[in-house]
Amino acid sequence: MKNVEKNFQISMACLAVVIVFIGLYTQSLNKMIVTYFIGILGILGVFLPDWESFDQSVSHWGTPFKVDEFTAESCRSVRFRFYPVRMAIFTILYGFGVYKWWMFISTQ
């Protein structure tokens, strides 16, 4: 669990650096606030989901699972399996979010 906390802290520190950079570049408090909220949503989208239920094929995301399927060992050793469809969905969603954020930031 310490590794997740450390990654969360590093992500928050990087977000703070991006917010300061946006503030210096645009001189806009409004754009800094929007960057903060978009960054928080992006970070929470990575750290908060129940990866045990999403760590399967996309076709199984909507089906309920039994608690017995997950042992204590599987909960301790959370690992990220590569599924091409899942990566495509994440890439599209995060790419669209970053694009809309950049369009908002780049307009003066």
PDB file as gemmi writes it, atoms N, CA and C in Angstrom:
CRYST1    1.000    1.000    1.000  90.00  90.00  90.00 P 1                      
ATOM      1  N   MET A   1       0.820  -1.200   0.000  1.00  0.00           N  
ATOM      2  CA  MET A   1       0.000   0.000   0.000  1.00  0.00           C  
ATOM      3  C   MET A   1       0.863   1.262   0.000  1.00  0.00           C  
ATOM      4  N   LYS A   2       2.030   1.167   0.535  1.00  0.00           N  
ATOM      5  CA  LYS A   2       2.918   2.321   0.590  1.00  0.00           C  
ATOM      6  C   LYS A   2       3.286   2.794  -0.809  1.00  0.00           C  
ATOM      7  N   ASN A   3       3.424   1.854  -1.742  1.00  0.00           N  
ATOM      8  CA  ASN A   3       3.786   2.213  -3.106  1.00  0.00           C  
ATOM      9  C   ASN A   3       2.695   3.058  -3.754  1.00  0.00           C  
ATOM     10  N   VAL A   4       1.429   2.712  -3.495  1.00  0.00           N  
ATOM     11  CA  VAL A   4       0.316   3.484  -4.049  1.00  0.00           C  
ATOM     12  C   VAL A   4       0.313   4.890  -3.466  1.00  0.00           C  
ATOM     13  N   GLU A   5       0.548   5.000  -2.172  1.00  0.00           N  
ATOM     14  CA  GLU A   5       0.586   6.316  -1.532  1.00  0.00           C  
ATOM     15  C   GLU A   5       1.730   7.168  -2.085  1.00  0.00           C  
ATOM     16  N   LYS A   6       2.878   6.537  -2.288  1.00  0.00           N  
ATOM     17  CA  LYS A   6       4.033   7.274  -2.824  1.00  0.00           C  
ATOM     18  C   LYS A   6       3.740   7.760  -4.238  1.00  0.00           C  
ATOM     19  N   ASN A   7       3.142   6.893  -5.071  1.00  0.00           N  
ATOM     20  CA  ASN A   7       2.792   7.295  -6.433  1.00  0.00           C  
ATOM     21  C   ASN A   7       1.754   8.413  -6.433  1.00  0.00           C  
ATOM     22  N   PHE A   8       0.798   8.351  -5.492  1.00  0.00           N  
ATOM     23  CA  PHE A   8      -0.200   9.404  -5.380  1.00  0.00           C  
ATOM     24  C   PHE A   8       0.448  10.730  -5.001  1.00  0.00           C  
ATOM     25  N   GLN A   9       1.396  10.692  -4.054  1.00  0.00           N  
ATOM     26  CA  GLN A   9       2.084  11.912  -3.638  1.00  0.00           C  
ATOM     27  C   GLN A   9       2.920  12.494  -4.775  1.00  0.00           C  
ATOM     28  N   ILE A  10       3.588  11.635  -5.523  1.00  0.00           N  
ATOM     29  CA  ILE A  10       4.376  12.110  -6.662  1.00  0.00           C  
ATOM     30  C   ILE A  10       3.465  12.735  -7.715  1.00  0.00           C  
ATOM     31  N   SER A  11       2.317  12.113  -7.961  1.00  0.00           N  
ATOM     32  CA  SER A  11       1.366  12.654  -8.932  1.00  0.00           C  
ATOM     33  C   SER A  11       0.842  14.015  -8.495  1.00  0.00           C  
ATOM     34  N   MET A  12       0.554  14.155  -7.210  1.00  0.00           N  
ATOM     35  CA  MET A  12       0.069  15.437  -6.702  1.00  0.00           C  
ATOM     36  C   MET A  12       1.151  16.511  -6.795  1.00  0.00           C  
ATOM     37  N   ALA A  13       2.398  16.149  -6.531  1.00  0.00           N  
ATOM     38  CA  ALA A  13       3.500  17.109  -6.643  1.00  0.00           C  
ATOM     39  C   ALA A  13       3.679  17.537  -8.105  1.00  0.00           C  
ATOM     40  N   CYS A  14       3.584  16.596  -9.023  1.00  0.00           N  
ATOM     41  CA  CYS A  14       3.682  16.936 -10.453  1.00  0.00           C  
ATOM     42  C   CYS A  14       2.528  17.841 -10.874  1.00  0.00           C  
ATOM     43  N   LEU A  15       1.343  17.573 -10.346  1.00  0.00           N  
ATOM     44  CA  LEU A  15       0.199  18.431 -10.652  1.00  0.00           C  
ATOM     45  C   LEU A  15       0.432  19.848 -10.135  1.00  0.00           C  
ATOM     46  N   ALA A  16       1.024  19.969  -8.952  1.00  0.00           N  
ATOM     47  CA  ALA A  16       1.318  21.302  -8.407  1.00  0.00           C  
ATOM     48  C   ALA A  16       2.301  22.052  -9.300  1.00  0.00           C  
ATOM     49  N   VAL A  17       3.296  21.350  -9.824  1.00  0.00           N  
ATOM     50  CA  VAL A  17       4.258  21.983 -10.725  1.00  0.00           C  
ATOM     51  C   VAL A  17       3.557  22.442 -12.003  1.00  0.00           C  
ATOM     52  N   VAL A  18       2.669  21.602 -12.547  1.00  0.00           N  
ATOM     53  CA  VAL A  18       1.934  21.977 -13.758  1.00  0.00           C  
ATOM     54  C   VAL A  18       1.048  23.191 -13.492  1.00  0.00           C  
ATOM     55  N   ILE A  19       0.403  23.240 -12.333  1.00  0.00           N  
ATOM     56  CA  ILE A  19      -0.463  24.373 -11.994  1.00  0.00           C  
ATOM     57  C   ILE A  19       0.347  25.660 -11.893  1.00  0.00           C  
ATOM     58  N   VAL A  20       1.503  25.600 -11.265  1.00  0.00           N  
ATOM     59  CA  VAL A  20       2.360  26.788 -11.162  1.00  0.00           C  
ATOM     60  C   VAL A  20       2.807  27.237 -12.554  1.00  0.00           C  
ATOM     61  N   PHE A  21       3.208  26.285 -13.392  1.00  0.00           N  
ATOM     62  CA  PHE A  21       3.627  26.612 -14.756  1.00  0.00           C  
ATOM     63  C   PHE A  21       2.483  27.266 -15.532  1.00  0.00           C  
ATOM     64  N   ILE A  22       1.271  26.719 -15.433  1.00  0.00           N  
ATOM     65  CA  ILE A  22       0.107  27.292 -16.120  1.00  0.00           C  
ATOM     66  C   ILE A  22      -0.174  28.694 -15.593  1.00  0.00           C  
ATOM     67  N   GLY A  23      -0.047  28.879 -14.283  1.00  0.00           N  
ATOM     68  CA  GLY A  23      -0.266  30.206 -13.707  1.00  0.00           C  
ATOM     69  C   GLY A  23       0.741  31.219 -14.209  1.00  0.00           C  
ATOM     70  N   LEU A  24       2.002  30.826 -14.312  1.00  0.00           N  
ATOM     71  CA  LEU A  24       3.029  31.747 -14.808  1.00  0.00           C  
ATOM     72  C   LEU A  24       2.864  32.012 -16.299  1.00  0.00           C  
ATOM     73  N   TYR A  25       2.465  30.984 -17.037  1.00  0.00           N  
ATOM     74  CA  TYR A  25       2.340  31.113 -18.492  1.00  0.00           C  
ATOM     75  C   TYR A  25       1.109  31.935 -18.890  1.00  0.00           C  
ATOM     76  N   THR A  26      -0.033  31.682 -18.234  1.00  0.00           N  
ATOM     77  CA  THR A  26      -1.277  32.327 -18.669  1.00  0.00           C  
ATOM     78  C   THR A  26      -1.665  33.533 -17.817  1.00  0.00           C  
ATOM     79  N   GLN A  27      -1.097  33.649 -16.607  1.00  0.00           N  
ATOM     80  CA  GLN A  27      -1.470  34.733 -15.691  1.00  0.00           C  
ATOM     81  C   GLN A  27      -2.978  34.720 -15.412  1.00  0.00           C  
ATOM     82  N   SER A  28      -3.560  33.515 -15.302  1.00  0.00           N  
ATOM     83  CA  SER A  28      -4.993  33.388 -15.114  1.00  0.00           C  
ATOM     84  C   SER A  28      -5.288  32.433 -13.959  1.00  0.00           C  
ATOM     85  N   LEU A  29      -5.927  32.960 -12.924  1.00  0.00           N  
ATOM     86  CA  LEU A  29      -6.324  32.136 -11.794  1.00  0.00           C  
ATOM     87  C   LEU A  29      -7.391  31.133 -12.215  1.00  0.00           C  
ATOM     88  N   ASN A  30      -8.281  31.526 -13.112  1.00  0.00           N  
ATOM     89  CA  ASN A  30      -9.334  30.645 -13.599  1.00  0.00           C  
ATOM     90  C   ASN A  30      -8.739  29.410 -14.276  1.00  0.00           C  
ATOM     91  N   LYS A  31      -7.728  29.592 -15.101  1.00  0.00           N  
ATOM     92  CA  LYS A  31      -7.098  28.463 -15.793  1.00  0.00           C  
ATOM     93  C   LYS A  31      -6.312  27.589 -14.828  1.00  0.00           C  
ATOM     94  N   MET A  32      -5.775  28.181 -13.778  1.00  0.00           N  
ATOM     95  CA  MET A  32      -5.095  27.385 -12.763  1.00  0.00           C  
ATOM     96  C   MET A  32      -6.088  26.499 -12.018  1.00  0.00           C  
ATOM     97  N   ILE A  33      -7.247  27.037 -11.707  1.00  0.00           N  
ATOM     98  CA  ILE A  33      -8.274  26.264 -10.999  1.00  0.00           C  
ATOM     99  C   ILE A  33      -8.798  25.135 -11.877  1.00  0.00           C  
ATOM    100  N   VAL A  34      -9.048  25.421 -13.136  1.00  0.00           N  
ATOM    101  CA  VAL A  34      -9.503  24.376 -14.060  1.00  0.00           C  
ATOM    102  C   VAL A  34      -8.438  23.291 -14.196  1.00  0.00           C  
ATOM    103  N   THR A  35      -7.176  23.680 -14.271  1.00  0.00           N  
ATOM    104  CA  THR A  35      -6.085  22.707 -14.360  1.00  0.00           C  
ATOM    105  C   THR A  35      -6.035  21.844 -13.111  1.00  0.00           C  
ATOM    106  N   TYR A  36      -6.266  22.451 -11.958  1.00  0.00           N  
ATOM    107  CA  TYR A  36      -6.287  21.684 -10.711  1.00  0.00           C  
ATOM    108  C   TYR A  36      -7.373  20.615 -10.749  1.00  0.00           C  
ATOM    109  N   PHE A  37      -8.599  21.009 -11.096  1.00  0.00           N  
ATOM    110  CA  PHE A  37      -9.707  20.048 -11.081  1.00  0.00           C  
ATOM    111  C   PHE A  37      -9.555  18.971 -12.151  1.00  0.00           C  
ATOM    112  N   ILE A  38      -9.090  19.340 -13.336  1.00  0.00           N  
ATOM    113  CA  ILE A  38      -8.857  18.342 -14.380  1.00  0.00           C  
ATOM    114  C   ILE A  38      -7.748  17.383 -13.945  1.00  0.00           C  
ATOM    115  N   GLY A  39      -6.699  17.910 -13.338  1.00  0.00           N  
ATOM    116  CA  GLY A  39      -5.608  17.065 -12.854  1.00  0.00           C  
ATOM    117  C   GLY A  39      -6.051  16.114 -11.757  1.00  0.00           C  
ATOM    118  N   ILE A  40      -6.859  16.619 -10.826  1.00  0.00           N  
ATOM    119  CA  ILE A  40      -7.371  15.765  -9.748  1.00  0.00           C  
ATOM    120  C   ILE A  40      -8.238  14.649 -10.331  1.00  0.00           C  
ATOM    121  N   LEU A  41      -9.110  14.983 -11.269  1.00  0.00           N  
ATOM    122  CA  LEU A  41      -9.947  13.947 -11.896  1.00  0.00           C  
ATOM    123  C   LEU A  41      -9.102  12.921 -12.630  1.00  0.00           C  
ATOM    124  N   GLY A  42      -8.061  13.368 -13.308  1.00  0.00           N  
ATOM    125  CA  GLY A  42      -7.174  12.441 -13.999  1.00  0.00           C  
ATOM    126  C   GLY A  42      -6.434  11.530 -13.044  1.00  0.00           C  
ATOM    127  N   ILE A  43      -5.929  12.091 -11.957  1.00  0.00           N  
ATOM    128  CA  ILE A  43      -5.213  11.279 -10.971  1.00  0.00           C  
ATOM    129  C   ILE A  43      -6.162  10.294 -10.291  1.00  0.00           C  
ATOM    130  N   LEU A  44      -7.337  10.746  -9.928  1.00  0.00           N  
ATOM    131  CA  LEU A  44      -8.293   9.857  -9.273  1.00  0.00           C  
ATOM    132  C   LEU A  44      -8.785   8.767 -10.219  1.00  0.00           C  
ATOM    133  N   GLY A  45      -8.821   9.059 -11.508  1.00  0.00           N  
ATOM    134  CA  GLY A  45      -9.204   8.046 -12.479  1.00  0.00           C  
ATOM    135  C   GLY A  45      -8.205   6.917 -12.568  1.00  0.00           C  
ATOM    136  N   VAL A  46      -6.977   7.171 -12.156  1.00  0.00           N  
ATOM    137  CA  VAL A  46      -5.952   6.127 -12.169  1.00  0.00           C  
ATOM    138  C   VAL A  46      -5.890   5.409 -10.827  1.00  0.00           C  
ATOM    139  N   PHE A  47      -6.015   6.134  -9.715  1.00  0.00           N  
ATOM    140  CA  PHE A  47      -5.789   5.535  -8.409  1.00  0.00           C  
ATOM    141  C   PHE A  47      -7.032   4.996  -7.718  1.00  0.00           C  
ATOM    142  N   LEU A  48      -8.219   5.509  -8.015  1.00  0.00           N  
ATOM    143  CA  LEU A  48      -9.405   5.092  -7.273  1.00  0.00           C  
ATOM    144  C   LEU A  48     -10.157   3.876  -7.791  1.00  0.00           C  
ATOM    145  N   PRO A  49     -10.153   3.576  -9.082  1.00  0.00           N  
ATOM    146  CA  PRO A  49     -10.985   2.449  -9.527  1.00  0.00           C  
ATOM    147  C   PRO A  49     -10.606   1.144  -8.844  1.00  0.00           C  
ATOM    148  N   ASP A  50     -11.584   0.277  -8.757  1.00  0.00           N  
ATOM    149  CA  ASP A  50     -11.374  -1.045  -8.191  1.00  0.00           C  
ATOM    150  C   ASP A  50     -10.681  -1.900  -9.242  1.00  0.00           C  
ATOM    151  N   TRP A  51      -9.353  -1.885  -9.229  1.00  0.00           N  
ATOM    152  CA  TRP A  51      -8.598  -2.550 -10.292  1.00  0.00           C  
ATOM    153  C   TRP A  51      -8.790  -4.046 -10.289  1.00  0.00           C  
ATOM    154  N   GLU A  52      -9.195  -4.626  -9.160  1.00  0.00           N  
ATOM    155  CA  GLU A  52      -9.461  -6.064  -9.149  1.00  0.00           C  
ATOM    156  C   GLU A  52     -10.621  -6.402 -10.079  1.00  0.00           C  
ATOM    157  N   SER A  53     -11.641  -5.555 -10.129  1.00  0.00           N  
ATOM    158  CA  SER A  53     -12.753  -5.857 -11.037  1.00  0.00           C  
ATOM    159  C   SER A  53     -12.452  -5.418 -12.464  1.00  0.00           C  
ATOM    160  N   PHE A  54     -11.624  -4.398 -12.653  1.00  0.00           N  
ATOM    161  CA  PHE A  54     -11.268  -3.959 -13.998  1.00  0.00           C  
ATOM    162  C   PHE A  54     -10.076  -4.734 -14.561  1.00  0.00           C  
ATOM    163  N   ASP A  55      -9.411  -5.522 -13.719  1.00  0.00           N  
ATOM    164  CA  ASP A  55      -8.237  -6.267 -14.165  1.00  0.00           C  
ATOM    165  C   ASP A  55      -8.656  -7.584 -14.821  1.00  0.00           C  
ATOM    166  N   GLN A  56      -9.556  -7.459 -15.763  1.00  0.00           N  
ATOM    167  CA  GLN A  56     -10.024  -8.586 -16.553  1.00  0.00           C  
ATOM    168  C   GLN A  56     -10.430  -8.058 -17.911  1.00  0.00           C  
ATOM    169  N   SER A  57     -10.829  -8.927 -18.764  1.00  0.00           N  
ATOM    170  CA  SER A  57     -11.202  -8.521 -20.111  1.00  0.00           C  
ATOM    171  C   SER A  57     -12.365  -7.526 -20.064  1.00  0.00           C  
ATOM    172  N   VAL A  58     -12.406  -6.604 -21.014  1.00  0.00           N  
ATOM    173  CA  VAL A  58     -13.446  -5.569 -21.039  1.00  0.00           C  
ATOM    174  C   VAL A  58     -14.838  -6.193 -21.114  1.00  0.00           C  
ATOM    175  N   SER A  59     -14.965  -7.329 -21.759  1.00  0.00           N  
ATOM    176  CA  SER A  59     -16.270  -7.971 -21.885  1.00  0.00           C  
ATOM    177  C   SER A  59     -16.822  -8.427 -20.540  1.00  0.00           C  
ATOM    178  N   HIS A  60     -15.985  -8.553 -19.527  1.00  0.00           N  
ATOM    179  CA  HIS A  60     -16.428  -8.986 -18.201  1.00  0.00           C  
ATOM    180  C   HIS A  60     -16.638  -7.833 -17.230  1.00  0.00           C  
ATOM    181  N   TRP A  61     -16.438  -6.604 -17.655  1.00  0.00           N  
ATOM    182  CA  TRP A  61     -16.575  -5.460 -16.738  1.00  0.00           C  
ATOM    183  C   TRP A  61     -17.987  -5.313 -16.199  1.00  0.00           C  
ATOM    184  N   GLY A  62     -18.986  -5.624 -17.003  1.00  0.00           N  
ATOM    185  CA  GLY A  62     -20.372  -5.434 -16.575  1.00  0.00           C  
ATOM    186  C   GLY A  62     -20.944  -6.592 -15.794  1.00  0.00           C  
ATOM    187  N   THR A  63     -20.260  -7.712 -15.732  1.00  0.00           N  
ATOM    188  CA  THR A  63     -20.794  -8.863 -15.021  1.00  0.00           C  
ATOM    189  C   THR A  63     -20.361  -8.830 -13.562  1.00  0.00           C  
ATOM    190  N   PRO A  64     -21.279  -9.175 -12.669  1.00  0.00           N  
ATOM    191  CA  PRO A  64     -20.907  -9.193 -11.250  1.00  0.00           C  
ATOM    192  C   PRO A  64     -19.939 -10.342 -10.972  1.00  0.00           C  
ATOM    193  N   PHE A  65     -19.160 -10.179  -9.945  1.00  0.00           N  
ATOM    194  CA  PHE A  65     -18.211 -11.221  -9.565  1.00  0.00           C  
ATOM    195  C   PHE A  65     -18.423 -11.583  -8.108  1.00  0.00           C  
ATOM    196  N   LYS A  66     -18.026 -12.772  -7.773  1.00  0.00           N  
ATOM    197  CA  LYS A  66     -18.174 -13.249  -6.402  1.00  0.00           C  
ATOM    198  C   LYS A  66     -16.967 -12.816  -5.570  1.00  0.00           C  
ATOM    199  N   VAL A  67     -17.214 -12.582  -4.309  1.00  0.00           N  
ATOM    200  CA  VAL A  67     -16.139 -12.193  -3.408  1.00  0.00           C  
ATOM    201  C   VAL A  67     -15.133 -13.333  -3.282  1.00  0.00           C  
ATOM    202  N   ASP A  68     -15.606 -14.566  -3.390  1.00  0.00           N  
ATOM    203  CA  ASP A  68     -14.713 -15.719  -3.265  1.00  0.00           C  
ATOM    204  C   ASP A  68     -13.664 -15.772  -4.361  1.00  0.00           C  
ATOM    205  N   GLU A  69     -13.938 -15.096  -5.493  1.00  0.00           N  
ATOM    206  CA  GLU A  69     -12.999 -15.123  -6.606  1.00  0.00           C  
ATOM    207  C   GLU A  69     -11.703 -14.391  -6.278  1.00  0.00           C  
ATOM    208  N   PHE A  70     -11.745 -13.484  -5.320  1.00  0.00           N  
ATOM    209  CA  PHE A  70     -10.577 -12.688  -4.977  1.00  0.00           C  
ATOM    210  C   PHE A  70     -10.079 -13.098  -3.598  1.00  0.00           C  
ATOM    211  N   THR A  71      -8.919 -13.626  -3.559  1.00  0.00           N  
ATOM    212  CA  THR A  71      -8.325 -14.026  -2.291  1.00  0.00           C  
ATOM    213  C   THR A  71      -7.532 -12.858  -1.726  1.00  0.00           C  
ATOM    214  N   ALA A  72      -7.084 -13.034  -0.512  1.00  0.00           N  
ATOM    215  CA  ALA A  72      -6.273 -11.982   0.109  1.00  0.00           C  
ATOM    216  C   ALA A  72      -4.985 -11.775  -0.672  1.00  0.00           C  
ATOM    217  N   GLU A  73      -4.449 -12.860  -1.234  1.00  0.00           N  
ATOM    218  CA  GLU A  73      -3.207 -12.747  -2.005  1.00  0.00           C  
ATOM    219  C   GLU A  73      -3.424 -11.903  -3.259  1.00  0.00           C  
ATOM    220  N   SER A  74      -4.562 -12.093  -3.931  1.00  0.00           N  
ATOM    221  CA  SER A  74      -4.802 -11.321  -5.149  1.00  0.00           C  
ATOM    222  C   SER A  74      -5.025  -9.852  -4.831  1.00  0.00           C  
ATOM    223  N   CYS A  75      -5.560  -9.555  -3.655  1.00  0.00           N  
ATOM    224  CA  CYS A  75      -5.761  -8.156  -3.262  1.00  0.00           C  
ATOM    225  C   CYS A  75      -4.441  -7.492  -2.894  1.00  0.00           C  
ATOM    226  N   ARG A  76      -3.502  -8.254  -2.359  1.00  0.00           N  
ATOM    227  CA  ARG A  76      -2.215  -7.685  -1.994  1.00  0.00           C  
ATOM    228  C   ARG A  76      -1.330  -7.440  -3.206  1.00  0.00           C  
ATOM    229  N   SER A  77      -1.405  -8.324  -4.153  1.00  0.00           N  
ATOM    230  CA  SER A  77      -0.520  -8.195  -5.312  1.00  0.00           C  
ATOM    231  C   SER A  77      -1.306  -7.670  -6.510  1.00  0.00           C  
ATOM    232  N   VAL A  78      -1.639  -6.395  -6.458  1.00  0.00           N  
ATOM    233  CA  VAL A  78      -2.352  -5.774  -7.564  1.00  0.00           C  
ATOM    234  C   VAL A  78      -1.361  -5.534  -8.689  1.00  0.00           C  
ATOM    235  N   ARG A  79      -1.665  -6.076  -9.833  1.00  0.00           N  
ATOM    236  CA  ARG A  79      -0.792  -5.887 -10.984  1.00  0.00           C  
ATOM    237  C   ARG A  79      -1.661  -5.473 -12.170  1.00  0.00           C  
ATOM    238  N   PHE A  80      -1.063  -4.793 -13.051  1.00  0.00           N  
ATOM    239  CA  PHE A  80      -1.787  -4.245 -14.192  1.00  0.00           C  
ATOM    240  C   PHE A  80      -1.525  -5.141 -15.391  1.00  0.00           C  
ATOM    241  N   ARG A  81      -2.563  -5.860 -15.820  1.00  0.00           N  
ATOM    242  CA  ARG A  81      -2.446  -6.692 -17.007  1.00  0.00           C  
ATOM    243  C   ARG A  81      -2.779  -5.848 -18.224  1.00  0.00           C  
ATOM    244  N   PHE A  82      -2.099  -6.109 -19.309  1.00  0.00           N  
ATOM    245  CA  PHE A  82      -2.305  -5.346 -20.529  1.00  0.00           C  
ATOM    246  C   PHE A  82      -3.432  -5.964 -21.346  1.00  0.00           C  
ATOM    247  N   TYR A  83      -4.509  -5.197 -21.525  1.00  0.00           N  
ATOM    248  CA  TYR A  83      -5.594  -5.572 -22.418  1.00  0.00           C  
ATOM    249  C   TYR A  83      -5.709  -4.462 -23.453  1.00  0.00           C  
ATOM    250  N   PRO A  84      -5.583  -4.785 -24.740  1.00  0.00           N  
ATOM    251  CA  PRO A  84      -5.587  -3.736 -25.775  1.00  0.00           C  
ATOM    252  C   PRO A  84      -6.857  -2.892 -25.800  1.00  0.00           C  
ATOM    253  N   VAL A  85      -8.021  -3.496 -25.592  1.00  0.00           N  
ATOM    254  CA  VAL A  85      -9.273  -2.726 -25.639  1.00  0.00           C  
ATOM    255  C   VAL A  85      -9.328  -1.755 -24.464  1.00  0.00           C  
ATOM    256  N   ARG A  86      -8.927  -2.225 -23.289  1.00  0.00           N  
ATOM    257  CA  ARG A  86      -8.927  -1.345 -22.117  1.00  0.00           C  
ATOM    258  C   ARG A  86      -7.973  -0.177 -22.329  1.00  0.00           C  
ATOM    259  N   MET A  87      -6.794  -0.461 -22.863  1.00  0.00           N  
ATOM    260  CA  MET A  87      -5.840   0.622 -23.117  1.00  0.00           C  
ATOM    261  C   MET A  87      -6.369   1.588 -24.158  1.00  0.00           C  
ATOM    262  N   ALA A  88      -7.091   1.084 -25.153  1.00  0.00           N  
ATOM    263  CA  ALA A  88      -7.683   1.967 -26.161  1.00  0.00           C  
ATOM    264  C   ALA A  88      -8.738   2.874 -25.528  1.00  0.00           C  
ATOM    265  N   ILE A  89      -9.562   2.319 -24.645  1.00  0.00           N  
ATOM    266  CA  ILE A  89     -10.596   3.123 -23.972  1.00  0.00           C  
ATOM    267  C   ILE A  89      -9.941   4.193 -23.102  1.00  0.00           C  
ATOM    268  N   PHE A  90      -8.942   3.808 -22.298  1.00  0.00           N  
ATOM    269  CA  PHE A  90      -8.254   4.788 -21.461  1.00  0.00           C  
ATOM    270  C   PHE A  90      -7.566   5.854 -22.305  1.00  0.00           C  
ATOM    271  N   THR A  91      -6.931   5.442 -23.390  1.00  0.00           N  
ATOM    272  CA  THR A  91      -6.227   6.394 -24.250  1.00  0.00           C  
ATOM    273  C   THR A  91      -7.193   7.381 -24.876  1.00  0.00           C  
ATOM    274  N   ILE A  92      -8.333   6.908 -25.332  1.00  0.00           N  
ATOM    275  CA  ILE A  92      -9.326   7.800 -25.937  1.00  0.00           C  
ATOM    276  C   ILE A  92      -9.867   8.777 -24.899  1.00  0.00           C  
ATOM    277  N   LEU A  93     -10.250   8.275 -23.731  1.00  0.00           N  
ATOM    278  CA  LEU A  93     -10.818   9.153 -22.700  1.00  0.00           C  
ATOM    279  C   LEU A  93      -9.814  10.184 -22.199  1.00  0.00           C  
ATOM    280  N   TYR A  94      -8.622   9.734 -21.855  1.00  0.00           N  
ATOM    281  CA  TYR A  94      -7.625  10.670 -21.347  1.00  0.00           C  
ATOM    282  C   TYR A  94      -7.113  11.591 -22.451  1.00  0.00           C  
ATOM    283  N   GLY A  95      -6.987  11.070 -23.656  1.00  0.00           N  
ATOM    284  CA  GLY A  95      -6.565  11.910 -24.778  1.00  0.00           C  
ATOM    285  C   GLY A  95      -7.551  13.020 -25.060  1.00  0.00           C  
ATOM    286  N   PHE A  96      -8.850  12.688 -25.033  1.00  0.00           N  
ATOM    287  CA  PHE A  96      -9.877  13.701 -25.253  1.00  0.00           C  
ATOM    288  C   PHE A  96      -9.854  14.741 -24.129  1.00  0.00           C  
ATOM    289  N   GLY A  97      -9.693  14.281 -22.897  1.00  0.00           N  
ATOM    290  CA  GLY A  97      -9.636  15.208 -21.769  1.00  0.00           C  
ATOM    291  C   GLY A  97      -8.449  16.150 -21.854  1.00  0.00           C  
ATOM    292  N   VAL A  98      -7.287  15.625 -22.202  1.00  0.00           N  
ATOM    293  CA  VAL A  98      -6.093  16.459 -22.333  1.00  0.00           C  
ATOM    294  C   VAL A  98      -6.251  17.428 -23.501  1.00  0.00           C  
ATOM    295  N   TYR A  99      -6.847  16.962 -24.599  1.00  0.00           N  
ATOM    296  CA  TYR A  99      -7.077  17.845 -25.753  1.00  0.00           C  
ATOM    297  C   TYR A  99      -7.991  19.011 -25.374  1.00  0.00           C  
ATOM    298  N   LYS A 100      -9.115  18.731 -24.706  1.00  0.00           N  
ATOM    299  CA  LYS A 100     -10.041  19.806 -24.320  1.00  0.00           C  
ATOM    300  C   LYS A 100      -9.380  20.759 -23.319  1.00  0.00           C  
ATOM    301  N   TRP A 101      -8.599  20.201 -22.386  1.00  0.00           N  
ATOM    302  CA  TRP A 101      -7.898  21.044 -21.419  1.00  0.00           C  
ATOM    303  C   TRP A 101      -6.897  21.942 -22.142  1.00  0.00           C  
ATOM    304  N   TRP A 102      -6.135  21.388 -23.084  1.00  0.00           N  
ATOM    305  CA  TRP A 102      -5.139  22.174 -23.801  1.00  0.00           C  
ATOM    306  C   TRP A 102      -5.800  23.263 -24.632  1.00  0.00           C  
ATOM    307  N   MET A 103      -6.938  22.976 -25.252  1.00  0.00           N  
ATOM    308  CA  MET A 103      -7.650  23.990 -26.034  1.00  0.00           C  
ATOM    309  C   MET A 103      -8.113  25.124 -25.118  1.00  0.00           C  
ATOM    310  N   PHE A 104      -8.525  24.790 -23.898  1.00  0.00           N  
ATOM    311  CA  PHE A 104      -8.947  25.814 -22.949  1.00  0.00           C  
ATOM    312  C   PHE A 104      -7.756  26.643 -22.488  1.00  0.00           C  
ATOM    313  N   ILE A 105      -6.634  25.985 -22.189  1.00  0.00           N  
ATOM    314  CA  ILE A 105      -5.451  26.687 -21.693  1.00  0.00           C  
ATOM    315  C   ILE A 105      -4.814  27.557 -22.779  1.00  0.00           C  
ATOM    316  N   SER A 106      -4.787  27.044 -24.003  1.00  0.00           N  
ATOM    317  CA  SER A 106      -4.060  27.761 -25.057  1.00  0.00           C  
ATOM    318  C   SER A 106      -4.806  28.977 -25.596  1.00  0.00           C  
ATOM    319  N   THR A 107      -6.100  29.093 -25.311  1.00  0.00           N  
ATOM    320  CA  THR A 107      -6.830  30.284 -25.749  1.00  0.00           C  
ATOM    321  C   THR A 107      -6.600  31.402 -24.736  1.00  0.00           C  
ATOM    322  N   GLN A 108      -6.203  32.544 -25.218  1.00  0.00           N  
ATOM    323  CA  GLN A 108      -5.913  33.675 -24.330  1.00  0.00           C  
ATOM    324  C   GLN A 108      -7.090  34.508 -24.160  1.00  0.00           C  
TER     325      GLN A 108                                                      
END                                                                             
